[in-house]
Amino acid sequence: MIENLSLQDMNKYYLLTIMYLIVLAHVSQAQGVINGVVLDKSGKTSVPGATILIKGTAIGCSSNNEGVFQLLIPSDTATLVVTSVGYERRELRTKAGDTLIVSLKTECIVDFFYTRYIGVNYYGGALNSPIGGTVSIFYPHLLRYMNFMPAFRIEGGLQKGVNRNRQTVIKFDADEIFAVCDYNIALNFVYNNIELKKQNWGFISNKAYARIYGFPLQRTYLVLGGGHARFVDKESKRSEYGICVGLKKNIGTFSKYLFSFNASSIRWESCWQIQAGIEREFKKAVTSIEFNKVSNYSEVNLKVGYLFSY
């Protein structure tokens, strides 16, 4: 084919070939390797499967099980975009030959990956009302507007025991009422009715809480709230108001495992109410133990349940 070209065309062909070889040599010389490791913000845990891309291109790689990666860049410098599920996106300006330690910060809303479920639980007291159960419905992020992404949970249950003891509970939770990086506000409303027939004692309470956490607390919620209660005993019936202060700590994520620790105290006008509990969620199984003491009443509630997706 070249033999049929004119001398002028051949000169153009050779000139283009030489220019191409010069450009190719320059590109090959400019190419370099970047090595690195992706860790979480604490620097103690590697992040496997993180995606590392050169910004504006499809050139990239993934970190291995130890969080280590190696990437060939086509120029002296590049901007890398590092992402991983559950972590915030990060961009880094780097150059050929660099060895990087990339720290990723846990995403603002870890619970963003929650799914809808209906929970069915055995819920009974070890001291007064051993037979019972609860049903809960959870719908995450039903509404979304900027940082307003509430996740709603409604739970209701009934417990019965010997001597016609009975306990009724209704809970309404609205998580992530206002959520931005490092801050979150949630609201909780709880109705509780306890009846001890033999002792002729009753307790009905309506309580509202705000759960707040910020950067220094590291997924530890400060619980603030108040409520109204009615006490019924052999001598009198009275209404009282109270103020609540407590803490709640979450560890882990819902899709893998989640531990939740909580403790709070409520100061009613005539007595203290102390509540504490530990709950564990693993995949779709839920177990918890809760302690509740108010006046002369004490109860240890046990819960074992399963979450059905819908």
N, C-alpha and C positions, 0 to 999 in steps of 0.2 A: 504494500500500500504506500509506503514511503517512497518507493521508486517512481511512482506516478506523480509525486509532488514536484512543483517547480522549485528552483533554487531559492526564490524569495519565501515560498511557503515553508521550505525546509529550515530556513534561518529562523522563521517565527516559531516553528515547532521546537527546535533546539533551545531557543531563548525561553520559551514557556517551560520546557522541561528543566532547564537550569534553575529558573526562578522557583519552580515547585520543589526541587531538591534543596534549595537554600532555605525555603520556608519550613520544609519538613525537618531539616537539620536543626533549625532554630527551635521548633516546637519540641523536638526530642530532647534537646539540651535543656529546655526550660522545664520539662516534666520533672516532678519530684514526688517523693513519698512522705506522707504524714502519718505518724504513728500516735496512738493515744489510748486512753482508757476512760470509760464513762462510769462515774460513781454517783451515788446519791449525795445530798448536801452534807451529810455527816462525814463523808469520806470513808466510811467503814463498809459499805455494801456496794457491790458492783451492780450495774444495770445491764443485764443481757438483753439482746434483741433491740437495742436502741438504733434508730435510723440516723445515719450521718450523710447529708447531701451537700454538694456544692451549690450554693444559692443561685437560683436562676437556671439550673441545669437538672438533668436526670442522672447525673454522675454521683454515685454514692456507694455506701456499703452499710453493713450492720455490725454491731458489736457481738462478740461471741459470749459464751457462758460466763466468762470471767470479766466481761465488759470491755475487752480489748478489741481494737480495730486498726486497720491499715488501709490508707486511701491514697491512690495515685491522682495527683492534681495536674492539669494540663498547662499550668503557668506558674510563675514564681510565687504568686500570692493567691489566696482564695478566701472567701467567706463561707464558713461551714454552718449548716443549720442542723442542730441535734434535737431529735424528738423521741419521746417514748411515752407509752400509755401510762397515765397517772402522774406524769411529770410536766413541768412547764417547758415550753420551747425555748431554746437558747441558740444565739448566733455568736460565732467567734471569728475574728479576723486572724488568719494564720499565713505562714509561708512554708515553702518546700523545706523539708528536713526537720520541721518542728516535731517535738514529742509533747503531746497534750495530756493534761489531766482535766477532764470535763466534769464539773459538778452540776447535777441537775436538782432543782428544787421541786419538792412534792407539789402537785397541782393544787390550786386553791381549794377546789371542791372535790375531794377524793370520792365522796359519795355520789358523784355525778353518774357513776356507772351502776347505780341501783336499778333494779327492775321491779315492775309491779308484782305484788303477791297478795295472797290471802293466807293468813296464818291460823292454824287450828292448834290449840294448846290445852294440855292438862294443867290445871292451876288449882292447887289445893294448899290449905294451911296445915302445918304439922301439929298445931296445938288446939285450935278451935273449930276449924271448918275444913276438913280434909278432902271433901269431894267437890270438885268444881272444874270449870273450864272457861276459856276465853276464845273469842274469834276476833281477828284483826284484819284490816284492809289497808294496804299501803299503795299509794299512787305518787310516784316521784315526778316532780317538775310538771305538774298539770298546767301551770301558768308559767310563762317565761317573758320577762321584759327586762332587758339589760341585766342588772344584778339581782333582780327580783325573780327567784326561781323556787317557790315553796314546794316542799314534798309533804304530802298529807298522809297522816296515819290515824285511823279510828279503831279503837279497841273496846270491847265490852265483855264483861264476864260475871259469873255468879258462882259462889261457893256455899256449900251447906255442910253442917256438921251435926253432932249429937246435941240433944237438948234444944233443937230448932235454932241453933246458931246459924247466922247467915251473913254473907258479905257480898256486896255488889260494887262493881267498879266500872266506870266509863271514862275513857281517855281520848283526848283529841290532841294530836301533835301537828304542828306546822314547822317543819325544819327549813333552814336556809331562807328565812323571810327576806333577809338582806345579806348577800354573800359576795365578798370581793376577796382578793388575795389576802390571806392572813386574818380575815375577820368574818364572823358569822353571827347571825342573830336568829334564834328559834323561839317559838312560843308553845306552851303546853297548858292544857286545861284538864283537870282531874276531878271527877265526882266519885265520892267514896261513901258507902253506907254500911256500917257495921252494927249488927244486932246480936247481943248475947241475952237470950231469953231468960235463962236460969238466973243470971245475975241482975236481970232487969236493967241492963245498961245498953245504951245506944250512942252512936257517934255518926253524924252526917256532916260531910265537909265538901266544900267547893273551893278549889284552889286554882290559881293561875300563876304560871312561872314564865320568866324570860331566861333563856339560856344564851350566854354571850361568851364568845372566845375571841382572842386576838393573838397576835404574833408571839408575845412572851409566854403565852400559856401552852402552845404546842398541842392543839386539839384537846385541851382541858377546858371545859365549860364552867363558867361562873354562873350559878343558879340564884336568881333573885325573884321573889314573888310574895304573894300574900293570899289570904283566903278568909272564908267565913265558915264557922262550924256550929253545930247544935249538939249539945251534950244532954243525954237523958239518963237519969239514974233513979234510984228509989226515993231520993229526997227532993229532986228538983229537975227542971228543964231550963236550960239557959243557952243563949246565943253568945258567941265570942268571935273576935277577929284575931288574926295572927299574921306574923311576918316570917318569911322563909329565907334562909341562906344555905347554900350548899355548893358542891363541886361534882362535876361529872367528867370522867376521863375515857376517851375512846382510843383503842389500840388496834391497828390493822384496818382492813377494808372488807366490805360486805362480800365481794365475790370470792375471797379466800377465807379469811377468818376475821372475826371482830369480837374483841373483848370490850365490855363497857362496865366501868366502876362508878358508882354514884353514892353520895352520902349527903344528907341534908337534915337540918333541924328547923322546926317551926315553933315559934313562941306564941302559944295561945294565951289568953288572959289569965287562965288558972293553972296551966301546966305546959310542959314541953312535949312535942312530938318528935321522935327520932326515926328516920328512915335511912336504910342503906341497902345496897344490892350489888350483885355481880351477875352479869349476863354474858353468855358466849354464843355467837352465831358462827357456824361453820357450814359453808355452802347453804343448805336449806334446813339444817337442823338448829334448833334453839333450845338452850337450857339456861335456867337462872335460879338464883336463890335470893330472897328479899326478906328484910327484917323491918318490922313496923311496931313501934311502941308509942302509945299515947295514954296518959293517965295510968290506970292500973291494968290496961289491956296490952298484951304482947302477942305477936304472931310471927311465925317464920313460914313464908310462902315459897313453894317449890313450883317451877314451871318447866315442862318438857313439851316441845312442839315441833311442827314442821311447816314450812312455807311452800305454798303451791303457787307457781307463776300463772298469770292469766293475761 
